[in-house]
Amino acid sequence: MGTGGGEPQARLAELRGTGQTLRLAPDDGPGWLVTRTPGGVRWSRAAGTADVTLAGPVEDLLLVLTRRLPADRVTITGDHALAQHWLAHTAA
């Protein structure tokens, strides 16, 4: 398991899961719920509970998800290991 190296398809395969959920919660709006499934990742525009939640201004969420800001710029609650796994296998 890498931390961002390798082919994009191989890194994205690491995002598959068994129902783990991530919530992206912007300060203004419902946000997004990401579900890791065996077949890939599903996104929906929704609020609710999740295994891990990243919360903050929408601009900071985008920049953290693209690794242009460190993860500590947003509030992470829940399964920190899941958040780190997600960040390690997405944008390079």
TIMI-2910 file (N, C-alpha, C, CB; in pm, 1 decimal, decimal comma, always signed):
<rs>
+----------+----------+----------+----------+----------+----------+----------+----------+----------+----------+----------+----------+------+
!      n_x !      n_y !      n_z !     ca_x !     ca_y !     ca_z !      c_x !      c_y !      c_z !     cb_x !     cb_y !     cb_z ! resn !
+----------+----------+----------+----------+----------+----------+----------+----------+----------+----------+----------+----------+------+
!    +83,4 !   -116,4 !     +0,0 !     +0,0 !     +0,0 !     +0,0 !    +88,6 !   +123,6 !     +0,0 !    -95,3 !     -0,7 !   +120,2 !  Met !
!    +70,1 !   +210,2 !    -98,8 !   +153,5 !   +328,2 !   -110,7 !    +92,3 !   +449,9 !    -45,4 !   +180,8 !   +356,9 !   -254,1 !  Gly !
!   +165,5 !   +560,2 !    -55,6 !   +115,6 !   +684,6 !     +0,7 !   +104,0 !   +790,5 !   -106,9 !   +206,2 !   +733,1 !   +113,1 !  Thr !
!    +58,0 !   +751,3 !   -224,0 !    +38,0 !   +850,1 !   -327,9 !   +114,1 !   +818,3 !   -454,5 !    +77,6 !   +984,4 !   -278,3 !  Gly !
!   +209,4 !   +724,3 !   -450,9 !   +282,9 !   +689,8 !   -570,3 !   +207,7 !   +586,3 !   -650,5 !   +421,2 !   +639,4 !   -535,2 !  Gly !
!   +257,8 !   +556,2 !   -769,5 !   +196,1 !   +453,0 !   -850,6 !    +95,2 !   +508,3 !   -948,0 !   +131,0 !   +351,8 !   -763,4 !  Gly !
!    +38,8 !   +418,2 !  -1025,0 !    -58,5 !   +455,2 !  -1126,1 !   -188,6 !   +503,2 !  -1062,4 !    -85,3 !   +337,5 !  -1218,8 !  Glu !
!   -254,6 !   +601,2 !  -1124,4 !   -380,6 !   +651,0 !  -1068,0 !   -484,2 !   +542,0 !  -1045,4 !   -438,5 !   +755,7 !  -1158,3 !  Pro !
!   -499,4 !   +447,1 !  -1137,4 !   -598,7 !   +341,3 !  -1121,8 !   -568,4 !   +255,3 !   -999,3 !   -603,9 !   +254,1 !  -1247,5 !  Gln !
!   -441,4 !   +226,3 !   -976,6 !   -403,1 !   +145,1 !   -861,0 !   -432,2 !   +220,1 !   -731,4 !   -253,7 !   +106,8 !   -868,3 !  Ala !
!   -403,9 !   +350,4 !   -729,9 !   -432,7 !   +429,9 !   -609,5 !   -582,1 !   +436,1 !   -584,2 !   -375,6 !   +572,2 !   -623,0 !  Arg !
!   -660,6 !   +454,4 !   -689,5 !   -806,3 !   +461,9 !   -672,9 !   -862,6 !   +328,5 !   -625,9 !   -873,6 !   +503,7 !   -804,8 !  Leu !
!   -802,6 !   +217,6 !   -667,2 !   -848,4 !    +86,8 !   -620,8 !   -836,7 !    +76,5 !   -469,4 !   -768,0 !    -25,6 !   -688,0 !  Ala !
!   -741,3 !   +146,7 !   -410,9 !   -722,7 !   +145,6 !   -265,8 !   -837,9 !   +214,9 !   -192,3 !   -590,8 !   +212,8 !   -229,8 !  Glu !
!   -921,3 !   +288,9 !   -265,5 !  -1034,6 !   +358,6 !   -203,5 !  -1157,7 !   +269,8 !   -190,4 !  -1069,9 !   +482,1 !   -283,9 !  Leu !
!  -1155,2 !   +151,9 !   -253,1 !  -1267,4 !    +59,6 !   -236,3 !  -1276,6 !    +18,0 !    -90,5 !  -1251,8 !    -64,9 !   -327,9 !  Arg !
!  -1396,2 !    -17,3 !    -48,0 !  -1411,5 !    -56,6 !    +90,6 !  -1532,4 !   -144,8 !   +110,3 !  -1421,5 !    +64,6 !   +178,4 !  Gly !
!  -1577,6 !   -150,5 !   +232,5 !  -1690,5 !   -237,4 !   +267,5 !  -1800,5 !   -157,8 !   +336,9 !  -1643,8 !   -353,1 !   +357,9 !  Thr !
!  -1821,2 !    -35,9 !   +290,2 !  -1927,7 !    +46,2 !   +345,9 !  -1881,8 !   +159,6 !   +435,3 !  -2019,1 !    -38,9 !   +421,7 !  Gly !
!  -1751,2 !   +179,5 !   +449,3 !  -1702,4 !   +290,5 !   +530,7 !  -1750,3 !   +422,1 !   +468,9 !  -1546,3 !   +287,4 !   +541,9 !  Gln !
!  -1777,4 !   +520,2 !   +556,4 !  -1831,0 !   +647,2 !   +507,7 !  -1747,4 !   +765,0 !   +555,8 !  -1975,7 !   +664,4 !   +552,7 !  Thr !
!  -1736,5 !   +863,1 !   +467,3 !  -1671,5 !   +989,4 !   +497,2 !  -1773,3 !  +1099,6 !   +469,2 !  -1539,7 !  +1008,7 !   +412,5 !  Leu !
!  -1779,7 !  +1196,4 !   +557,0 !  -1868,3 !  +1310,0 !   +534,9 !  -1783,2 !  +1434,2 !   +518,7 !  -1969,8 !  +1326,7 !   +651,6 !  Arg !
!  -1811,8 !  +1509,1 !   +413,9 !  -1748,8 !  +1638,5 !   +392,0 !  -1853,1 !  +1742,1 !   +428,8 !  -1697,5 !  +1656,1 !   +242,9 !  Leu !
!  -1827,2 !  +1815,7 !   +536,0 !  -1927,5 !  +1905,5 !   +592,8 !  -1881,7 !  +2050,5 !   +583,8 !  -1956,4 !  +1868,2 !   +738,7 !  Ala !
!  -1921,0 !  +2120,0 !   +476,4 !  -1885,8 !  +2261,3 !   +467,6 !  -1966,3 !  +2342,5 !   +568,9 !  -1909,8 !  +2314,4 !   +324,8 !  Pro !
!  -1912,8 !  +2458,1 !   +605,3 !  -1980,5 !  +2544,3 !   +701,1 !  -2118,1 !  +2589,0 !   +653,3 !  -1895,7 !  +2664,6 !   +729,8 !  Asp !
!  -2138,0 !  +2593,0 !   +522,6 !  -2262,9 !  +2645,7 !   +466,7 !  -2324,4 !  +2549,2 !   +365,7 !  -2238,2 !  +2781,3 !   +400,4 !  Asp !
!  -2401,7 !  +2453,8 !   +412,8 !  -2468,1 !  +2360,7 !   +322,2 !  -2462,4 !  +2218,5 !   +373,1 !  -2406,2 !  +2368,0 !   +185,0 !  Gly !
!  -2534,2 !  +2130,2 !   +304,2 !  -2544,2 !  +1992,2 !   +351,7 !  -2417,3 !  +1910,3 !   +335,5 !  -2654,2 !  +1923,9 !   +280,6 !  Pro !
!  -2334,6 !  +1941,3 !   +240,7 !  -2212,5 !  +1866,1 !   +219,8 !  -2231,8 !  +1740,4 !   +137,4 !  -2153,5 !  +1830,4 !   +350,5 !  Gly !
!  -2137,2 !  +1648,9 !   +152,2 !  -2135,1 !  +1527,4 !    +72,5 !  -2107,6 !  +1408,5 !   +161,5 !  -2030,6 !  +1536,6 !    -38,9 !  Trp !
!  -2165,3 !  +1295,0 !   +123,0 !  -2139,7 !  +1168,9 !   +190,9 !  -2071,5 !  +1077,3 !    +90,4 !  -2272,1 !  +1104,8 !   +247,4 !  Leu !
!  -1955,5 !  +1027,4 !   +126,6 !  -1877,2 !   +937,8 !    +41,5 !  -1884,0 !   +799,9 !   +104,1 !  -1727,9 !   +986,7 !    +25,9 !  Val !
!  -1923,3 !   +700,3 !    +24,4 !  -1931,5 !   +563,2 !    +72,4 !  -1834,3 !   +476,4 !     -6,5 !  -2076,0 !   +508,8 !    +60,5 !  Thr !
!  -1748,1 !   +405,3 !    +64,1 !  -1653,2 !   +313,2 !     +1,1 !  -1721,5 !   +178,0 !    -12,5 !  -1520,0 !   +301,4 !    +84,0 !  Arg !
!  -1733,5 !   +128,7 !   -135,5 !  -1797,1 !     +0,4 !   -161,8 !  -1695,8 !    -92,3 !   -230,4 !  -1925,1 !    +18,6 !   -249,7 !  Thr !
!  -1723,9 !   -222,5 !   -235,8 !  -1633,0 !   -313,0 !   -306,4 !  -1615,7 !   -276,3 !   -453,8 !  -1683,5 !   -455,2 !   -295,3 !  Pro !
!  -1716,8 !   -213,8 !   -513,8 !  -1708,8 !   -176,3 !   -654,8 !  -1650,2 !    -39,2 !   -680,5 !  -1842,9 !   -182,3 !   -714,5 !  Gly !
!  -1625,8 !    +36,9 !   -576,8 !  -1571,4 !   +170,6 !   -594,5 !  -1632,5 !   +267,4 !   -493,8 !  -1596,1 !   +219,9 !   -737,3 !  Gly !
!  -1621,4 !   +394,0 !   -525,0 !  -1666,4 !   +499,7 !   -435,0 !  -1797,7 !   +557,6 !   -485,6 !  -1559,6 !   +610,5 !   -422,2 !  Val !
!  -1890,8 !   +580,9 !   -392,8 !  -2017,5 !   +647,9 !   -425,9 !  -2023,2 !   +780,7 !   -351,9 !  -2141,0 !   +558,4 !   -389,0 !  Arg !
!  -2064,9 !   +885,9 !   -422,0 !  -2079,9 !  +1019,4 !   -364,1 !  -2225,9 !  +1056,5 !   -368,4 !  -1993,7 !  +1124,8 !   -439,2 !  Trp !
!  -2274,0 !  +1122,9 !   -264,4 !  -2408,5 !  +1179,9 !   -269,0 !  -2406,3 !  +1312,7 !   -195,8 !  -2514,0 !  +1083,0 !   -206,3 !  Ser !
!  -2492,8 !  +1401,5 !   -237,2 !  -2505,2 !  +1532,5 !   -171,7 !  -2599,1 !  +1511,7 !    -54,6 !  -2558,7 !  +1645,6 !   -270,9 !  Arg !
!  -2542,7 !  +1500,9 !    +64,4 !  -2625,1 !  +1467,1 !   +179,8 !  -2555,5 !  +1505,6 !   +308,8 !  -2658,2 !  +1318,3 !   +180,3 !  Ala !
!  -2633,8 !  +1518,6 !   +411,7 !  -2582,9 !  +1537,2 !   +547,1 !  -2609,5 !  +1407,5 !   +623,0 !  -2650,3 !  +1661,4 !   +618,6 !  Ala !
!  -2556,6 !  +1396,0 !   +739,3 !  -2581,4 !  +1276,8 !   +818,7 !  -2455,5 !  +1232,8 !   +889,7 !  -2634,6 !  +1164,3 !   +731,7 !  Gly !
!  -2463,8 !  +1118,0 !   +952,9 !  -2348,7 !  +1066,8 !  +1026,5 !  -2260,3 !   +983,2 !   +934,5 !  -2394,5 !   +983,3 !  +1147,8 !  Thr !
!  -2134,4 !   +973,3 !   +972,6 !  -2038,1 !   +897,2 !   +894,0 !  -1930,4 !   +844,4 !   +988,0 !  -1975,9 !   +984,6 !   +780,5 !  Ala !
!  -1847,9 !   +754,3 !   +937,1 !  -1736,7 !   +701,9 !  +1015,7 !  -1635,7 !   +811,6 !  +1048,0 !  -1668,0 !   +587,5 !   +941,0 !  Asp !
!  -1617,3 !   +904,0 !   +955,0 !  -1529,3 !  +1018,3 !   +976,4 !  -1590,3 !  +1139,4 !   +906,5 !  -1384,8 !   +989,6 !   +923,6 !  Val !
!  -1576,3 !  +1254,3 !   +970,0 !  -1627,1 !  +1379,3 !   +913,2 !  -1513,3 !  +1479,9 !   +905,1 !  -1744,8 !  +1435,9 !   +997,9 !  Thr !
!  -1500,8 !  +1541,9 !   +788,7 !  -1409,7 !  +1654,3 !   +770,4 !  -1497,2 !  +1777,0 !   +757,8 !  -1315,6 !  +1635,7 !   +644,3 !  Leu !
!  -1477,5 !  +1876,5 !   +844,7 !  -1563,6 !  +1993,9 !   +848,6 !  -1481,1 !  +2121,0 !   +843,1 !  -1650,5 !  +1992,6 !   +974,2 !  Ala !
!  -1537,6 !  +2221,9 !   +775,5 !  -1471,7 !  +2351,5 !   +767,4 !  -1524,0 !  +2428,3 !   +648,6 !  -1319,9 !  +2335,6 !   +758,0 !  Gly !
!  -1463,3 !  +2542,7 !   +619,5 !  -1502,8 !  +2618,4 !   +500,5 !  -1485,1 !  +2532,9 !   +375,1 !  -1420,1 !  +2748,8 !   +488,7 !  Pro !
!  -1576,2 !  +2546,3 !   +281,5 !  -1571,4 !  +2462,3 !   +160,9 !  -1437,8 !  +2477,3 !    +88,2 !  -1687,1 !  +2498,4 !    +65,9 !  Val !
!  -1381,8 !  +2598,1 !    +87,4 !  -1253,1 !  +2618,8 !    +21,2 !  -1142,6 !  +2535,9 !    +88,1 !  -1215,7 !  +2768,2 !    +23,1 !  Glu !
!  -1142,7 !  +2533,3 !   +221,4 !  -1041,9 !  +2454,5 !   +292,3 !  -1061,6 !  +2305,6 !   +269,0 !  -1046,2 !  +2484,8 !   +441,9 !  Asp !
!  -1187,5 !  +2260,2 !   +266,4 !  -1213,2 !  +2118,3 !   +238,2 !  -1156,3 !  +2080,1 !   +102,6 !  -1364,4 !  +2088,0 !   +242,7 !  Leu !
!  -1180,6 !  +2162,3 !     +1,0 !  -1128,8 !  +2133,9 !   -132,4 !   -976,5 !  +2129,4 !   -131,7 !  -1178,1 !  +2238,8 !   -232,4 !  Leu !
!   -915,3 !  +2227,0 !    -66,6 !   -769,4 !  +2231,5 !    -65,6 !   -708,0 !  +2117,9 !    +15,8 !   -722,5 !  +2364,5 !    -10,9 !  Leu !
!   -773,5 !  +2074,3 !   +120,7 !   -725,0 !  +1957,7 !   +196,5 !   -740,5 !  +1831,7 !   +112,0 !   -802,0 !  +1942,5 !   +331,3 !  Val !
!   -855,1 !  +1816,5 !    +46,1 !   -877,6 !  +1696,3 !    -35,5 !   -781,9 !  +1686,7 !   -153,0 !  -1020,0 !  +1694,3 !    -86,6 !  Leu !
!   -733,4 !  +1800,2 !   -201,5 !   -635,6 !  +1798,7 !   -311,1 !   -492,8 !  +1811,2 !   -258,1 !   -664,8 !  +1912,5 !   -410,4 !  Thr !
!   -479,5 !  +1801,2 !   -127,2 !   -352,1 !  +1805,9 !    -56,2 !   -273,4 !  +1933,7 !    -82,8 !   -268,5 !  +1687,2 !    -94,2 !  Arg !
!   -346,0 !  +2042,6 !    -97,5 !   -280,8 !  +2173,4 !   -110,4 !   -276,0 !  +2246,1 !    +24,3 !   -354,3 !  +2259,9 !   -214,4 !  Arg !
!   -347,7 !  +2191,2 !   +121,4 !   -341,3 !  +2236,0 !   +260,5 !   -328,8 !  +2112,4 !   +347,7 !   -467,3 !  +2321,3 !   +300,3 !  Leu !
!   -264,9 !  +2124,7 !   +464,0 !   -256,9 !  +2009,5 !   +554,5 !   -393,6 !  +1977,4 !   +614,1 !   -155,3 !  +2036,3 !   +667,1 !  Pro !
!   -413,6 !  +1853,6 !   +651,9 !   -542,0 !  +1808,3 !   +705,0 !   -581,8 !  +1882,4 !   +831,9 !   -537,0 !  +1660,0 !   +732,6 !  Ala !
!   -485,6 !  +1936,1 !   +904,8 !   -521,1 !  +2006,1 !  +1028,0 !   -587,8 !  +2141,1 !  +1004,7 !   -398,7 !  +2025,6 !  +1111,4 !  Asp !
!   -606,5 !  +2180,1 !   +879,4 !   -679,0 !  +2303,5 !   +847,8 !   -830,1 !  +2284,8 !   +857,3 !   -641,8 !  +2351,8 !   +708,2 !  Arg !
!   -875,5 !  +2159,5 !   +866,2 !  -1017,7 !  +2131,7 !   +885,1 !  -1032,6 !  +2049,8 !  +1013,3 !  -1078,7 !  +2055,5 !   +761,0 !  Val !
!  -1154,9 !  +2040,9 !  +1060,9 !  -1181,3 !  +1961,8 !  +1180,8 !  -1214,7 !  +1819,1 !  +1139,1 !  -1297,2 !  +2023,8 !  +1264,8 !  Thr !
!  -1142,4 !  +1723,6 !  +1194,4 !  -1166,8 !  +1582,5 !  +1164,1 !  -1219,3 !  +1516,3 !  +1290,2 !  -1036,9 !  +1510,9 !  +1112,3 !  Ile !
!  -1337,3 !  +1455,7 !  +1278,4 !  -1394,0 !  +1381,4 !  +1390,8 !  -1425,2 !  +1240,1 !  +1345,5 !  -1521,4 !  +1451,0 !  +1445,9 !  Thr !
!  -1408,4 !  +1147,2 !  +1435,5 !  -1434,8 !  +1007,6 !  +1402,0 !  -1305,6 !   +933,9 !  +1372,6 !  -1529,2 !   +997,9 !  +1282,3 !  Gly !
!  -1308,0 !   +848,9 !  +1273,1 !  -1198,8 !   +757,9 !  +1239,2 !  -1088,0 !   +831,8 !  +1163,6 !  -1251,5 !   +640,1 !  +1154,9 !  Asp !
!   -989,3 !   +881,8 !  +1237,3 !   -879,6 !   +956,9 !  +1175,6 !   -799,1 !   +870,7 !  +1077,7 !   -786,9 !  +1012,6 !  +1283,9 !  His !
!   -785,2 !   +742,6 !  +1106,3 !   -710,8 !   +653,6 !  +1015,7 !   -781,1 !   +645,0 !   +880,2 !   -696,2 !   +511,9 !  +1077,7 !  Ala !
!   -913,1 !   +643,4 !   +879,8 !   -987,9 !   +640,3 !   +753,6 !   -964,3 !   +768,5 !   +674,9 !  -1138,8 !   +620,8 !   +779,9 !  Leu !
!   -965,1 !   +882,3 !   +742,0 !   -939,5 !  +1009,9 !   +674,6 !   -798,6 !  +1010,1 !   +615,0 !   -956,8 !  +1128,8 !   +773,2 !  Ala !
!   -699,7 !   +965,5 !   +690,0 !   -563,0 !   +962,9 !   +640,1 !   -548,3 !   +867,1 !   +522,4 !   -467,1 !   +923,7 !   +751,4 !  Gln !
!   -616,3 !   +751,8 !   +528,8 !   -612,7 !   +655,7 !   +417,6 !   -670,7 !   +720,5 !   +291,7 !   -691,9 !   +525,9 !   +453,7 !  His !
!   -782,4 !   +788,6 !   +307,3 !   -847,4 !   +854,6 !   +192,0 !   -753,4 !   +957,0 !   +131,4 !   -980,5 !   +922,9 !   +234,1 !  Trp !
!   -696,1 !  +1043,0 !   +214,5 !   -606,9 !  +1147,8 !   +163,9 !   -481,7 !  +1090,4 !    +98,9 !   -567,3 !  +1241,6 !   +276,7 !  Leu !
!   -431,6 !   +980,7 !   +152,6 !   -310,3 !   +919,4 !    +97,7 !   -332,9 !   +856,6 !    -39,9 !   -258,3 !   +813,9 !   +193,4 !  Ala !
!   -458,3 !   +825,8 !    -73,1 !   -485,4 !   +755,5 !   -198,0 !   -565,4 !   +838,2 !   -297,4 !   -558,3 !   +628,3 !   -169,4 !  His !
!   -575,0 !   +967,7 !   -273,4 !   -643,1 !  +1054,3 !   -370,9 !   -541,1 !  +1148,8 !   -431,6 !   -759,9 !  +1134,4 !   -304,5 !  Thr !
!   -575,4 !  +1272,5 !   -447,7 !   -492,1 !  +1368,3 !   -521,7 !   -346,1 !  +1363,3 !   -482,0 !   -543,7 !  +1507,7 !   -501,2 !  Ala !
!   -261,3 !  +1372,9 !   -582,8 !   -115,6 !  +1370,7 !   -557,7 !    -58,8 !  +1508,9 !   -569,7 !    -43,5 !  +1276,1 !   -655,0 !  Ala !
+----------+----------+----------+----------+----------+----------+----------+----------+----------+----------+----------+----------+------+
</rs>
